[in-house]
Amino acid sequence: MKILAVDYEKLELDVLLDAIREAAPGAEIHAFQSGEKALEYAETDMCEVAFLEMRLREMTGLEVALQLKKIWPYVNIIFTSGYDKYVMEAMKARASGYILKPVTAEQVKDELENLRVPLAPAKSRNHAQTFGNFELFVDGNAVDFDSSRSKELLAFLVDRRGAMVTNGEIAATIWESNTNIASTQAQVRKARANLIYTLNNCGAVDILRISRYEIGVDPKKMSCDYWQLLDHDARVLNSFRGEYMSGYSWAEPTLGSLMSEFM
């Protein structure tokens, strides 16, 4: 869980941080005494929950919340204040919660357990990056493919979003060749074998669904920025910059669809 904590008073911010750490020991917390600094951070990295003091110096907490929601529409805003007079304003801003100071771990825990926008499931150990160049990451490390064709084959399967693909479709799409040519059929079989070998070596072969004449990926065994974008996942909404599977001509129709919907 990624959390922003903002309060211009250092002592109050320290109390808030202690409460968050106790309530959510595994959370990644980024603390700021300035709303502007918090927004600068949010421009480059996502946050799922933001604890905002209502009365800041250069901006109000409400102003920060509205700007933050423009960057991350699904962020959960939890306001903190020593006064209850701002509750109606907070509700109008569709805040997830409101904590009266002094902030306690019990209050924070209660708010985190009842968020307006539920948090996404934990990230899969296998993640496909499709924005820009295609890469597969296993436990955070990029997989080194011995064959460019086997890497492209996996990219094509990811593009198909779990649908099973025949050897003929692979030949026609990646090799742009007559599927009945023996040499093309042999290259498809070799690419499949290399892909299975590579994924087996890095402990990720379970992302594949394999039959003699068809192959696909199992969406339950991996995550993918492209799939997350289609689900309007807040974690990737700002990551798409008009690039998808660079270098693969067969990916252009998907890129066109993404451009029309998200740009």
Phi, psi and omega in degrees: 000129179257124187235135169260138176231123185229122174202130185287340178272119185300317181297318178295321178296320179296320177298316179298315181297318178299319180294318180294316181298322179288320183282328183223077187303329183268004185286149172264113188248135176236118187253142180217147174261003181227133176296322180297318179295322178297319179292323176299317177297315183296337178293336185246347180212147185282160168219146182258331180223139177229122173265116186237125170293135182295322184253098175256181186272293186280337177220153173280161177299325179296318179296319178298317181300315181296320178291321180297322180291336175290328180278311180234091187303335185256017179291143176269118180263126175237113182276148173237145181194155174274001183230149179264001185287349181263005186300316182296321177298318180298318181293323178296330178276009181056045177292152176282328181196177183211123182244126174276132179288153003285138182287135178239161178297326180295318178296315180298315180300317179298317179294318181291334179275351182227049183290146178298318178248111181302145180287151178290155177300161178302146183295138178293151177289342178248119184227129177262127175260122181244342179284116189089224177281147180283134174215149171247130179247132175240119184054036176086356181252134179292134179282135178265111180270131178289331184238129178294330180290322179291325176293318179295324178299315178297319178301317180297320179294322177296318178301328181279356170057044175096350178291141177285138184239134180279161176300325179295318178296321179297313180298316183291328185272309186277317180269347182049048188230161172299123186289349181270352180288127185300321182295323178292317178301320180294321179293323177296314180299319180295318179296319177299313181297318179295321179296313179299317180298313181297314181291327177295321181293331180259010175075025183235018184294341181290352177284348182265146169245121192233135166227179185298319185248359181224158177207150179200177174252155179261107182300341179284344184256005182203164173244165184201133181299324179297313179296320180297322179297317179297332177272005181057040178291126183300335183291340185236359185302329181262005184271334182283122183237029177085016177234134182211123177048051183306134177097351180250110184295329181292346181275353186298322177299320178295317178301317179300318179295318180294320180298318183290331183266327190242359180245000000 
